[in-house]
């Protein structure tokens, strides 16, 4: 098989996947975030409660940069800030329900794409596709 034929088929698969991602964003009424912003949300989700300093340290960000990131997240309703009762200089950040949902959108995106794959392939084709994904993933 020539590479152009394979490229065309692969691009059709990617188009289906990215359309699935857009559908998830539309269903959740969310704007797309950058990969880096997803990492910030996932870090906050993983730690349940995180201070602004911990988030800055985790991603090697300056205080002004993290302040701006947190401000944007707060304006978007993705996080809540709360001053520490024992040390007013410390600000804790937690995800809102919307923030938790957005932190998990990569799972939702994959689920949406898999739903389309499951609707188009029979069990034998699904087993073959899984073997191929496993083989490609070992590269």
Secondary structure by P-SEA (a helix, b strand, c coil): ccaaaaaaaaaaaaaaaaaaaaaaaaaaccccccaaaaaaaaaaaaaccccaaaaaaaacccaaaaaaaaaaaaaacccccccccccccbbbbbbcaaaaaaaaaaaaaaaaaaaaaaacccaaaaaaaaaaaaaaaac
